[in-house]
Amino acid sequence: MKYRVSGLSGIALASRPSCVPGRRRKGRSRSQASLMGLILTALLAFASFVMSAAASAATIEAIEIEGNRRVSTERIREHLRLSPGERYDPARADETVRALFATGEFSDIRVEQRGAKVVVKVVENPVVANVTIRGNSNVSTSKLEPILQLKKGRPYSPAKAHADGNRLRDFFQKQGYYRATVEPSAMPVGEGRVEVVFTIQEGELNKVRSITFSGNRAFSDEKLRDVITTTQSGWLDFLKTNLTFDEDRLALDRELLRRHYLKNGYADVVVSPPKSEFDAQSGTFAITFTIDEGQQYSFGRVAVVSDVPGVDEQALARVSMIEAGSTYNYELIEKTEEKMMEVLSEQSKPFAQIKIVPDRDPTARTIDLQFRVVEAPHIFVERIDIVGNTKTKDYVIRRELGIAEGEGVNSFLVRRAVERVRRLGLFKSVDVKQKKGSSDDKVILTVEVVEDETIDLSFGVGYSSSEGVVGDVSITERNLLGNGQWLQLKLAGSFTRFQAEVGFTEPRFLGTRTAAGFDLFYKDQDFSRESSYKMQKAGGKLRLGVPLSDEMTLGLNYKFSRNSIYGVGENASRAIKEVVAGGNSKTYDTSSVGYSLTYDTRDRKKLPTSGVHVALSQDLAGVGGDIRYVRSVVDARVYHPISSSVTLMGRARGGTIAGWGGSEVSLLDMFYGGGDIVRGFASRGIGPRDSASPNKDALGGTSFYGVTAEAMVDIPRVTETTGLRASVFADAGSLWGVNSTSASVSELTGNSAAPRVSTGAGLVWDSPIGPLRLDYAVPLVKQPGDKTQPLSFGLVPY
């Protein structure tokens, strides 16, 4: 604040004392001078106070703006806290300065009072002419630019540049460049314009050389390394992810370890913050997790009690997922609580909540649980605000919340809302903050999200023993136009196959929890070696997916395809030649409807260690088209851990297809099998075939079955660094059943339900392009005409 003070010079001159020589007079003169100085100071302070008070009391007649060239006067006036016609208030003047500084447009602001006029003087910040990032050799500029707040055309300030520098440094540290430095600078390039330069020194990539655990007795280091996301550096680093030091990721790993113990009975587990040791010479980190496991518990008695009138306790007890005597599992407690809260919602009890009361018995190592229904505060949602979603539309988030404005809300509903939005897979983080509404019983919810990259580009190259070199490339957008929809384009092929697919999914069809979508496909494959023909299919599929529960999903579909068999050679089986009626090709249409039921309790989708996965599907062809058949397929898998490093897997599957309405099953719709049913056999190596044809052409079958028993074993000091596991297995299965054309072949072999049996060992690698398997199997039981192939390698789902 600047005030002009006048009329005091005369007072100051009149106060000057006269000086008389002599010691006594000199002392007296000093005393008088000091006294006059005090008087002068008091007079000045009094005058300043009087003038300030007078100034404050003055009425503002006009406000002028000076110094602005780029920022309009009107925009500046919008932030003034002083107005003409009001009395001048220094506090309001200070508020004006703060409001203008908050715009980020100015480097200096002064408010001066000149009589009845107020002058606001501003010095504008320069404008960013360009932003340049230098020194980034390992991270592309396109990934760094979105991090910056300073953009071309925006006002510049050193504080903003410093903040952006910190953001870039934090980003590089999360990428593993822990000693990266970022130096911001600004160079004038014209009047009021600057070029901002961020100079980066990445330094070396700081990997994690070792991850060790202290205090773990129930689980080996190798098993716990599988639980966490951070990986150790090793000889296959170029194929690994998450092998760099990242404090945020280590915090996540700590929570993953805690939850792993909690779901395996260790209710008292404590996982301390990980300790990191940096080796300056190698530029690597050693990470140590210290774990206090405690003892393992089992579930004891489980009871449901309600303090809220009108609650059906039996309905709550029926949804409990906890069995007395089973191993304590906190995930089952959480799921039970969620199911009970859903039942309470159905019973119109929004202000009831579940209080879990555990009762430990350390001697018996059991925990009794009481799920007590208690009254919660009556709080209603006044408003829901959503922030941070620059791409995703508001309604995509709102429809997942399960909470609407005006409805009752409790802590469970808020937690469930966060989890539902997080499960969309569109955001790096999701949080819901609450603040008091317009009254004590109302709350304002603010959903804060940080959006993640939703476009995934993947490609892979491999080798298959049946197809040779194989490859695929796909691009997936998981948030199409911000609507939460999926769109995938995929190309795949080999020397004998080419296929293209386009898929679209709307996860919340018509606002329901039903997923709807369509697929377009094209496939061309050469079976000349196995069956002396080539095949082509093109068409589309409409599908619906309805979740019946957390574990079970119902799928409905309609499929149309145009099918062609062509390239039938002169030496092909007579059964194949009759399909094309003496020509070289035949085309027909298939129109079918179908359903599928899937039950899945696996602990994880990739390389599971426990749980069950059962899939049943049936298709009815003949809803239009040229072909009529009913096809049924079932596939069941069970996983059971017998130790922290060994998992047993049992699998049983089978299928059958039959024509109806006088129609027989066509050659292209038959089941074909080989090493995919019983390892140790070639592609299309089992089942009916024409042994009289030069190629011993496979003709397919109308029924098949297959069973597998397999043990997956971690390899010491190998699995933890490479993800490579060993397996031993035994397979049995068969393929049989032909149509009338194939049945007339003179030398039909392999048409028997008698089993083929093999046993062997293999390696499984969870590679970046998918599960790769190398298996060597020895056929123990064969049937006439079967073709064997002991060694198999390729991309095979586990």
C-alpha positions in Angstrom: 0.0 0.0 0.0 1.4 3.4 -0.8 0.4 6.6 1.0 1.7 10.1 0.3 2.4 12.0 3.6 2.9 15.8 3.4 2.9 18.8 5.8 5.4 17.3 8.3 8.7 18.9 7.1 8.0 22.1 9.0 7.5 20.2 12.2 10.7 18.4 11.6 12.6 21.7 11.1 11.0 23.4 14.1 12.2 20.6 16.3 15.9 21.1 15.6 17.7 22.2 18.9 20.4 24.9 19.1 23.9 23.8 20.2 26.0 25.8 22.8 29.7 24.9 23.3 30.8 23.3 26.6 30.6 19.9 28.2 27.5 20.5 30.3 25.7 22.2 27.4 26.8 19.3 25.1 25.2 16.7 27.4 22.1 18.8 27.7 22.0 19.2 23.9 22.1 15.4 23.5 19.3 15.0 26.0 17.3 17.6 24.2 18.0 16.0 20.9 16.8 12.6 22.1 13.7 14.2 23.6 12.9 16.1 20.4 13.4 12.9 18.3 10.9 11.0 20.4 8.4 13.9 20.0 9.0 13.9 16.2 8.5 10.2 15.9 5.3 10.4 17.9 4.1 13.3 15.8 4.8 11.4 12.6 3.1 8.2 13.8 0.1 10.3 14.9 -0.1 12.1 11.6 0.2 8.9 9.6 -2.5 7.3 11.7 -4.8 10.3 11.2 -4.2 10.4 7.5 -4.6 6.6 7.2 -7.9 6.8 9.1 -8.9 9.7 6.9 -8.0 7.7 3.8 -9.9 4.7 5.0 -12.9 6.8 5.7 -12.8 8.3 2.2 -15.4 7.3 -0.3 -14.0 5.8 -3.6 -15.2 7.8 -6.6 -13.3 5.8 -9.3 -10.9 2.9 -9.8 -8.3 2.9 -12.5 -6.3 0.0 -13.9 -2.7 0.5 -15.1 0.0 -1.7 -16.6 -2.2 -4.3 -18.3 -1.6 -5.0 -22.0 -2.7 -8.6 -22.5 -5.2 -9.1 -19.7 -8.4 -7.1 -20.3 -9.4 -4.4 -17.9 -12.8 -6.1 -17.5 -11.2 -9.4 -16.4 -9.2 -7.5 -13.8 -12.2 -5.7 -12.5 -14.0 -9.1 -12.0 -11.4 -9.8 -9.2 -11.6 -6.4 -7.4 -12.9 -6.4 -3.9 -13.3 -2.6 -3.9 -16.1 -0.7 -5.7 -16.8 3.0 -6.4 -19.3 4.5 -4.0 -17.9 2.4 -1.1 -15.5 3.5 1.6 -11.9 2.6 1.1 -10.9 -0.5 3.2 -7.3 -1.6 3.4 -8.3 -5.1 4.2 -10.4 -5.2 1.0 -7.5 -3.9 -0.9 -5.3 -6.8 0.4 -8.1 -9.2 -0.7 -7.9 -7.6 -4.2 -4.2 -8.2 -4.3 -4.6 -11.9 -3.3 -7.4 -12.5 -5.8 -5.4 -11.1 -8.7 -2.3 -13.1 -7.8 -4.4 -16.2 -7.7 -5.2 -15.8 -11.4 -1.5 -16.5 -12.2 -1.5 -13.7 -14.7 0.7 -11.2 -12.8 4.1 -11.0 -11.2 3.5 -7.8 -9.3 0.3 -6.0 -8.0 -0.1 -2.7 -6.2 -3.1 -0.8 -4.9 -2.7 2.9 -4.4 -5.2 5.5 -3.1 -4.9 8.9 -4.7 -7.5 11.0 -2.9 -10.9 9.7 -3.9 -9.4 7.6 -6.7 -7.9 4.1 -6.4 -5.3 2.9 -8.9 -4.5 -0.8 -9.4 -1.1 -1.2 -10.9 -0.2 -4.6 -12.4 2.8 -6.2 -14.0 1.8 -9.1 -16.2 3.6 -12.4 -16.3 5.1 -13.3 -19.7 3.3 -15.7 -22.0 4.7 -19.1 -22.8 5.7 -19.0 -26.5 6.9 -22.6 -26.6 7.8 -25.5 -24.3 10.9 -27.6 -25.0 12.0 -30.8 -23.3 15.6 -31.8 -23.7 17.7 -34.7 -22.6 15.0 -37.4 -22.5 16.5 -40.3 -24.4 14.6 -43.2 -22.8 11.1 -41.7 -22.4 9.3 -40.1 -25.3 8.4 -36.4 -25.3 4.8 -37.4 -26.1 4.5 -39.1 -22.7 6.0 -36.1 -20.8 4.1 -33.3 -22.3 0.7 -34.2 -20.7 2.4 -34.0 -17.3 3.2 -30.3 -17.7 0.8 -27.5 -16.5 2.7 -24.9 -18.5 1.4 -24.9 -22.1 1.9 -22.6 -25.1 -0.2 -19.5 -24.7 -0.5 -19.7 -20.9 1.1 -17.3 -18.5 4.5 -18.2 -17.1 5.8 -17.9 -13.6 9.0 -19.4 -12.0 6.8 -21.2 -9.4 4.9 -23.0 -12.2 8.1 -24.0 -13.9 9.5 -25.3 -10.7 6.3 -27.3 -10.0 6.4 -28.8 -13.5 10.1 -29.7 -13.0 9.1 -31.6 -9.9 6.4 -33.4 -11.8 8.8 -34.5 -14.5 11.3 -35.7 -11.9 8.7 -37.7 -10.0 7.6 -39.3 -13.3 11.2 -40.3 -14.1 11.6 -41.8 -10.7 8.5 -43.9 -11.1 10.0 -45.2 -14.4 13.1 -46.3 -12.5 15.4 -43.3 -13.0 15.7 -42.6 -9.3 18.6 -40.1 -9.7 17.0 -38.1 -12.5 17.2 -34.3 -12.3 15.1 -31.7 -14.1 16.3 -28.0 -14.5 13.6 -25.5 -15.8 14.7 -22.3 -17.5 13.0 -19.5 -19.4 14.5 -17.5 -22.2 12.8 -14.2 -23.5 11.9 -14.5 -27.2 10.1 -11.2 -27.7 8.1 -8.7 -25.7 6.2 -10.4 -23.0 7.0 -13.9 -24.3 9.3 -16.6 -23.1 10.4 -20.1 -24.2 10.4 -22.6 -21.4 13.1 -25.3 -21.5 13.2 -28.4 -19.2 16.6 -29.9 -19.3 16.6 -33.5 -18.1 19.4 -35.7 -16.9 17.9 -39.1 -16.7 20.8 -41.0 -15.2 20.9 -44.7 -15.2 17.9 -47.0 -14.8 17.8 -48.1 -11.1 16.6 -51.6 -11.0 15.8 -53.8 -8.0 18.6 -56.3 -7.7 17.0 -58.4 -4.9 13.8 -58.8 -3.0 14.0 -60.6 0.3 11.7 -61.3 3.2 12.3 -61.6 6.9 10.1 -63.4 9.4 8.2 -65.5 6.8 7.7 -69.1 7.8 4.4 -70.1 6.2 5.4 -69.0 2.7 8.7 -69.1 0.9 10.4 -66.1 -0.6 9.6 -67.4 -4.1 5.9 -67.6 -3.3 5.8 -64.1 -1.8 7.6 -62.7 -4.8 4.7 -64.0 -6.9 2.3 -62.1 -4.7 3.9 -58.6 -5.2 4.1 -56.6 -8.4 7.8 -55.5 -8.1 10.2 -58.0 -9.8 13.9 -58.6 -9.4 16.4 -57.8 -12.1 17.7 -60.9 -14.0 18.9 -62.3 -17.2 15.5 -61.7 -19.0 15.0 -58.1 -18.0 14.0 -57.1 -21.5 10.9 -59.2 -21.1 10.0 -58.0 -17.6 8.0 -55.1 -16.2 8.0 -53.5 -12.8 11.7 -54.3 -12.1 12.6 -50.7 -11.2 12.4 -49.0 -7.8 9.1 -47.2 -7.2 8.0 -46.3 -3.7 4.3 -46.1 -4.6 4.5 -49.6 -6.1 6.3 -50.9 -3.0 3.5 -49.5 -0.8 1.0 -51.4 -3.0 3.2 -54.6 -2.6 3.1 -54.2 1.2 -0.7 -54.2 1.1 -0.8 -57.2 -1.3 1.4 -59.1 1.1 -0.9 -58.2 4.1 -4.0 -59.3 2.2 -2.3 -62.5 1.1 -1.7 -63.5 4.7 -5.2 -62.3 5.8 -6.8 -64.6 3.3 -4.7 -67.5 4.4 -5.6 -67.5 8.1 -3.0 -65.1 9.5 -5.3 -62.6 11.1 -2.6 -60.9 13.3 -0.1 -60.4 10.5 2.0 -57.2 10.5 3.9 -56.2 7.3 6.4 -53.4 8.1 7.2 -50.7 5.6 9.8 -52.1 3.2 13.4 -51.1 3.7 15.4 -50.1 0.6 19.2 -50.1 0.3 20.8 -48.3 -2.6 24.1 -49.5 -4.0 25.7 -46.4 -5.6 28.3 -48.6 -7.5 25.8 -50.8 -9.3 22.9 -48.2 -9.2 20.5 -50.9 -7.9 18.2 -51.4 -4.9 17.9 -54.2 -2.4 14.4 -54.4 -1.0 13.5 -56.2 2.3 10.0 -56.8 3.6 9.8 -57.7 7.3 6.8 -59.8 8.3 5.4 -60.8 11.7 3.1 -63.6 10.7 1.5 -64.5 14.0 -0.4 -67.7 14.1 -2.9 -69.2 11.7 -6.6 -69.2 12.6 -9.7 -71.0 11.5 -13.3 -69.8 11.6 -15.2 -70.7 14.7 -18.9 -70.0 15.3 -20.7 -67.4 13.0 -23.7 -65.6 14.2 -26.0 -62.8 12.8 -27.7 -60.5 15.3 -29.7 -57.3 14.6 -30.3 -54.3 16.8 -32.5 -52.8 14.1 -36.2 -53.7 14.1 -37.6 -55.4 11.0 -34.4 -57.0 9.7 -34.6 -60.6 8.5 -31.6 -62.2 10.2 -32.2 -65.5 8.4 -31.9 -63.8 5.0 -28.6 -62.3 6.1 -27.3 -65.7 7.4 -28.1 -67.3 4.1 -25.7 -65.1 2.1 -22.8 -65.9 4.5 -19.8 -67.3 2.6 -18.1 -68.5 5.9 -18.0 -72.1 7.1 -17.0 -73.0 10.6 -13.7 -74.9 10.7 -12.4 -73.5 7.4 -9.2 -71.4 7.3 -9.7 -67.8 8.3 -10.0 -65.6 5.2 -10.6 -61.9 5.5 -11.7 -61.7 1.8 -14.7 -64.0 2.7 -15.6 -61.7 5.6 -15.5 -58.7 3.3 -17.6 -60.4 0.6 -20.1 -61.6 3.3 -20.4 -58.1 4.6 -21.0 -56.8 1.1 -23.7 -59.4 0.4 -25.4 -58.7 3.8 -25.4 -54.9 3.0 -27.0 -55.7 -0.3 -29.7 -57.7 1.5 -30.3 -54.8 3.9 -30.7 -52.5 0.9 -33.3 -54.8 -0.6 -35.0 -54.7 2.8 -35.1 -50.9 2.6 -32.7 -50.4 5.5 -30.3 -47.8 4.1 -29.4 -46.6 7.6 -28.4 -50.0 8.9 -24.8 -51.1 8.8 -22.9 -54.3 9.6 -20.6 -54.3 12.6 -18.2 -57.2 12.6 -17.3 -58.4 16.1 -14.4 -61.0 16.2 -13.7 -63.1 19.2 -10.2 -64.7 19.1 -9.3 -67.9 20.9 -5.5 -68.1 20.7 -5.5 -71.5 22.4 -7.9 -73.1 19.9 -6.6 -70.9 17.2 -10.2 -70.0 16.1 -12.0 -66.8 15.6 -15.7 -66.5 16.3 -17.5 -63.9 14.2 -20.7 -62.0 15.0 -22.2 -59.9 12.2 -24.3 -57.3 14.2 -26.7 -55.0 12.4 -26.7 -51.6 14.0 -28.3 -48.3 13.4 -26.2 -45.9 11.4 -26.6 -42.1 11.3 -29.4 -40.9 8.9 -27.4 -39.1 6.2 -28.7 -38.2 2.8 -26.8 -37.3 -0.4 -27.3 -33.6 -1.2 -25.1 -33.5 -4.3 -22.5 -35.6 -6.1 -19.6 -33.8 -7.8 -17.2 -35.6 -10.2 -13.7 -34.1 -10.8 -10.6 -35.2 -12.8 -12.5 -36.9 -15.6 -11.1 -35.1 -18.6 -12.1 -37.8 -21.1 -14.6 -40.1 -19.3 -18.1 -38.7 -19.3 -19.8 -38.1 -16.0 -22.6 -40.6 -16.6 -20.1 -43.5 -17.0 -19.0 -42.9 -13.4 -22.4 -42.0 -12.0 -24.0 -45.2 -13.2 -21.4 -47.3 -11.3 -21.8 -45.5 -8.0 -25.0 -47.1 -6.9 -25.8 -43.9 -5.1 -28.1 -41.1 -6.2 -28.7 -37.6 -5.0 -31.4 -37.5 -2.3 -30.9 -41.1 -1.2 -29.6 -42.3 2.1 -25.9 -43.2 2.3 -23.5 -45.0 4.6 -19.9 -45.8 4.7 -20.4 -49.2 3.0 -22.2 -47.7 0.1 -19.3 -45.2 -0.3 -16.7 -48.0 -0.2 -18.7 -50.0 -2.7 -19.0 -47.0 -5.0 -15.2 -46.5 -5.0 -14.7 -50.2 -5.8 -17.2 -50.2 -8.6 -15.6 -47.2 -10.3 -12.2 -48.7 -9.8 -13.2 -51.9 -11.4 -13.9 -50.0 -14.6 -10.2 -50.1 -15.2 -10.2 -46.6 -16.6 -8.5 -44.7 -13.7 -5.2 -44.8 -12.0 -6.9 -43.8 -8.7 -10.4 -43.3 -7.4 -11.4 -41.5 -4.2 -14.6 -40.2 -2.7 -14.4 -37.3 -0.3 -17.3 -36.1 1.9 -18.2 -32.7 3.2 -21.1 -31.4 5.2 -24.1 -30.2 3.1 -26.6 -27.5 3.7 -27.7 -29.2 7.0 -26.4 -31.7 9.5 -28.1 -34.7 7.8 -26.9 -33.9 4.3 -23.5 -34.6 2.7 -21.8 -33.6 -0.5 -19.8 -36.4 -2.2 -16.9 -35.5 -4.4 -15.6 -38.3 -6.6 -12.0 -37.6 -7.5 -10.5 -39.7 -10.3 -7.2 -39.7 -12.1 -7.6 -41.0 -15.6 -5.3 -43.8 -17.0 -4.3 -44.6 -20.5 -7.0 -46.7 -22.0 -5.5 -47.5 -25.5 -3.6 -50.8 -25.4 -1.4 -51.8 -28.3 0.0 -55.3 -28.1 1.9 -57.6 -30.5 3.5 -60.9 -30.3 5.6 -63.3 -32.4 6.1 -66.9 -31.6 6.4 -70.4 -32.9 3.8 -73.2 -32.9 4.7 -76.8 -33.7 1.4 -77.1 -35.7 1.6 -73.7 -37.6 5.2 -72.6 -37.6 5.9 -69.0 -37.0 2.8 -67.2 -35.6 2.2 -63.6 -34.8 -0.6 -61.2 -33.8 -1.2 -57.5 -33.3 -4.1 -55.9 -31.6 -5.2 -52.5 -30.5 -7.9 -52.0 -27.8 -9.6 -48.9 -26.7 -11.3 -49.5 -23.3 -13.0 -46.1 -23.1 -14.3 -45.3 -26.6 -15.1 -41.6 -26.8 -15.3 -41.4 -23.0 -18.3 -43.7 -23.0 -16.7 -46.6 -21.2 -17.1 -48.8 -24.2 -14.6 -51.3 -25.6 -13.4 -51.5 -29.2 -10.8 -54.0 -30.3 -9.1 -54.6 -33.6 -7.0 -57.7 -34.0 -4.9 -59.3 -36.7 -3.3 -62.7 -36.3 -1.8 -65.3 -38.6 0.9 -67.8 -39.6 2.1 -69.4 -42.8 -1.2 -71.4 -42.8 -3.7 -69.0 -41.2 -4.9 -65.5 -41.4 -7.7 -64.0 -39.3 -9.0 -60.5 -38.5 -11.5 -59.6 -35.8 -13.3 -56.4 -34.7 -15.2 -56.4 -31.4 -17.3 -53.8 -29.6 -18.8 -54.0 -26.1 -21.2 -51.8 -24.2 -20.7 -52.8 -20.6 -24.0 -51.2 -19.3 -26.5 -51.9 -22.0 -29.6 -49.7 -21.6 -28.3 -48.7 -18.2 -28.4 -52.2 -16.8 -25.5 -54.4 -15.6 -25.9 -56.4 -18.8 -23.0 -56.2 -21.3 -23.9 -56.2 -25.0 -21.7 -56.2 -28.0 -20.9 -57.5 -31.4 -18.0 -59.2 -33.2 -17.0 -59.2 -36.9 -14.6 -61.9 -38.0 -12.8 -63.3 -40.9 -10.6 -66.5 -40.9 -8.8 -68.3 -43.6 -6.8 -71.4 -42.8 -5.0 -74.0 -44.7 -5.6 -77.6 -43.6 -3.9 -79.2 -46.6 -1.5 -81.2 -44.5 -4.1 -82.5 -42.1 -7.3 -82.8 -44.2 -6.4 -81.9 -47.9 -8.6 -78.7 -47.9 -8.6 -75.0 -47.0 -11.3 -73.3 -45.0 -12.7 -69.8 -44.9 -15.2 -68.2 -42.5 -16.6 -64.7 -42.4 -19.4 -63.3 -40.3 -20.6 -61.6 -37.2 -21.9 -62.3 -33.7 -24.3 -60.4 -31.4 -23.8 -61.2 -27.7 -25.2 -60.4 -24.2 -23.5 -61.1 -20.9 -25.6 -61.1 -17.7 -23.9 -61.4 -14.3 -26.0 -63.8 -12.2 -23.7 -63.5 -9.2 -20.1 -62.6 -8.4 -19.1 -66.1 -9.6 -21.6 -66.9 -12.3 -22.3 -65.3 -15.7 -24.9 -66.1 -18.3 -24.1 -65.4 -22.0 -26.5 -65.2 -24.9 -25.5 -64.9 -28.5 -26.6 -65.0 -32.1 -24.1 -65.8 -34.8 -24.1 -65.8 -38.6 -21.2 -67.0 -40.7 -20.6 -67.7 -44.4 -18.4 -70.8 -44.6 -16.4 -72.0 -47.6 -14.4 -75.2 -48.1 -12.0 -74.8 -51.0 -8.7 -75.9 -52.4 -9.8 -79.6 -52.3 -7.0 -81.5 -54.0 -7.1 -84.5 -56.3 -5.7 -86.8 -53.6 -8.3 -85.7 -51.0 -10.5 -88.3 -49.3 -13.6 -89.3 -51.1 -15.6 -88.0 -48.1 -14.1 -84.5 -48.6 -14.6 -84.6 -52.4 -18.3 -85.4 -52.0 -18.7 -82.3 -49.8 -17.8 -80.1 -52.8 -19.8 -82.3 -55.2 -16.9 -83.0 -57.5 -15.9 -79.4 -57.7 -13.2 -77.5 -55.9 -15.2 -75.5 -53.3 -18.5 -75.2 -51.6 -20.1 -72.3 -49.6 -22.9 -72.4 -47.1 -24.4 -70.2 -44.4 -24.8 -70.9 -40.7 -27.2 -69.0 -38.5 -27.3 -70.0 -34.8 -28.4 -68.9 -31.4 -26.7 -70.0 -28.2 -26.0 -69.5 -24.5 -23.2 -70.1 -22.1 -22.9 -70.4 -18.3 -19.6 -69.7 -16.6 -18.8 -70.3 -12.9 -15.4 -69.0 -11.8 -14.0 -68.9 -8.2 -10.3 -68.9 -9.2 -8.0 -66.8 -7.1 -6.6 -65.2 -10.3 -7.1 -65.5 -14.0 -3.5 -66.1 -15.0 -1.8 -69.1 -13.5 -4.3 -69.7 -10.7 -3.4 -71.7 -7.7 -6.9 -72.4 -6.2 -10.5 -72.3 -7.2 -12.8 -73.7 -9.9 -13.7 -72.7 -13.4 -16.6 -74.4 -15.2 -18.0 -73.3 -18.6 -21.1 -74.8 -20.3 -22.2 -73.7 -23.8 -24.9 -74.8 -26.2 -25.6 -73.6 -29.8 -28.6 -74.3 -32.0 -28.0 -73.8 -35.7 -30.9 -73.6 -38.1 -32.5 -70.2 -37.3 -32.2 -69.5 -41.0 -29.1 -70.5 -42.9 -28.4 -73.9 -44.6 -27.2 -75.9 -41.6 -29.1 -77.4 -38.7 -27.3 -78.8 -35.6 -27.2 -78.7 -31.8 -23.8 -78.5 -30.2 -23.0 -78.8 -26.5 -19.6 -78.3 -24.8 -18.5 -78.4 -21.2 -15.1 -77.6 -19.7 -14.3 -77.9 -15.9 -11.0 -77.1 -14.2 -10.1 -77.4 -10.5 -6.9 -75.9 -9.0 -5.6 -76.8 -5.6 -2.3 -75.8 -3.9 -0.5 -78.6 -2.1 2.4 -76.3 -1.0 3.5 -72.7 -1.7 5.4 -73.9 -4.8 3.2 -76.8 -6.2 -0.3 -76.5 -7.6 -2.4 -79.4 -8.8 -4.8 -78.9 -11.7 -7.5 -81.3 -12.8 -9.4 -80.8 -16.0 -12.4 -82.6 -17.7 -14.1 -81.5 -20.9 -16.3 -82.9 -23.5 -18.6 -82.1 -26.3 -21.1 -83.4 -28.8 -22.8 -82.2 -32.0 -25.8 -83.6 -33.8 -27.8 -82.6 -36.8 -31.6 -82.2 -36.7 -34.5 -81.8 -39.1 -32.8 -84.2 -41.6 -29.6 -82.3 -41.7 -26.2 -83.9 -41.1 -23.2 -82.2 -39.4 -21.0 -80.7 -42.1 -17.2 -81.3 -42.3 -16.3 -77.8 -41.1 -18.6 -78.0 -38.0 -17.1 -81.3 -36.7 -14.8 -81.4 -33.7 -11.1 -81.9 -34.5 -8.5 -82.8 -32.0 -4.9 -83.8 -31.4 -2.4 -82.3 -29.0 -5.0 -79.8 -27.7 -6.9 -82.8 -26.2 -4.1 -85.3 -25.6 -0.5 -84.0 -25.7 1.9 -86.2 -27.7 -0.4 -86.3 -30.7 -0.2 -84.1 -33.8 -2.6 -81.4 -34.8 -5.8 -83.2 -35.9 -3.9 -86.4 -35.0 -6.7 -88.3 -33.3 -10.2 -89.3 -34.3 -11.8 -90.6 -37.5 -9.6 -90.5 -40.7 -9.5 -91.9 -44.2 -6.4 -94.1 -44.1 -6.8 -94.9 -47.8 -6.1 -91.3 -48.8 -2.5 -90.4 -49.5 -2.6 -87.8 -46.7 -4.6 -89.9 -44.3 -7.1 -87.1 -44.1 -8.7 -86.3 -40.7 -12.5 -86.2 -41.1 -13.5 -84.9 -37.6 -15.9 -86.3 -35.1 -19.2 -85.6 -33.5 -18.1 -86.3 -29.9 -15.0 -85.9 -27.8 -13.8 -86.0 -24.2 -10.5 -85.2 -22.5 -9.2 -85.4 -19.0 -5.9 -84.0 -17.6 -4.1 -84.2 -14.3 -1.2 -81.8 -14.0 1.2 -80.5 -11.3 2.8 -77.1 -11.7 6.0 -76.7 -9.8 8.1 -73.6 -9.1 11.8 -74.0 -10.1 14.1 -72.9 -7.3 16.0 -69.7 -8.2 14.5 -69.7 -11.7 10.7 -69.1 -11.3 11.3 -66.0 -9.1 13.5 -64.3 -11.7 12.1 -65.5 -15.0 8.5 -66.6 -14.4 9.4 -70.1 -15.7 7.6 -73.1 -14.2 7.9 -76.8 -14.7 5.0 -79.2 -15.1 4.3 -83.0 -15.1 1.1 -84.2 -16.6 -1.0 -87.1 -17.8 -3.7 -86.7 -20.5 -6.4 -89.0 -21.8 -9.1 -88.4 -24.3 -10.8 -89.4 -27.5 -12.7 -88.1 -30.6 -15.2 -90.2 -32.5 -18.5 -90.2 -34.5 -18.9 -89.4 -38.2 -21.6 -88.4 -40.7 -23.0 -90.8 -43.3 -20.6 -89.6 -46.0 -17.5 -90.3 -43.8 -19.0 -93.6 -42.6 -19.0 -94.9 -46.2 -15.2 -94.5 -46.5 -13.7 -97.9 -47.1 -10.7 -97.5 -44.8 -12.1 -95.4 -42.0 -9.9 -95.7 -38.9 -9.8 -94.0 -35.5 -13.6 -93.9 -35.1 -13.6 -95.2 -31.6 -14.3 -93.7 -28.1 -11.4 -95.8 -26.8 -9.0 -93.5 -25.0 -5.7 -92.1 -26.1 -3.3 -91.7 -23.2 0.0 -89.9 -22.8 2.2 -88.6 -20.0 5.0 -86.1 -20.0 6.6 -83.0 -18.7 6.9 -79.4 -19.8 7.8 -75.8 -19.1 5.3 -73.0 -18.8 6.4 -69.4 -19.2 4.1 -66.5 -18.4 5.6 -64.3 -21.2 4.6 -60.8 -22.1 2.8 -62.1 -25.2 0.8 -64.8 -23.3 1.4 -68.2 -21.7 4.0 -70.1 -23.7 4.3 -73.9 -23.2 7.0 -76.4 -24.2 5.8 -79.9 -23.6 7.2 -83.3 -24.3 4.7 -86.1 -24.1 5.0 -89.9 -24.7 1.8 -91.5 -26.1 1.1 -94.6 -23.9 -2.1 -95.7 -25.6 -2.9 -95.1 -29.3 -5.6 -96.1 -31.8 -5.1 -97.2 -35.4 -4.5 -94.2 -37.7 -3.4 -91.8 -35.0 -0.6 -89.4 -35.8 1.9 -88.6 -33.0 4.1 -85.6 -32.2 5.9 -85.8 -28.9 7.2 -82.2 -28.8 4.8 -79.3 -28.8 5.5 -75.6 -28.4 3.3 -72.6 -28.7 0.9 -70.1 -27.1 -1.4 -72.3 -25.1 -3.9 -71.0 -22.4 -3.3 -72.4 -19.0 
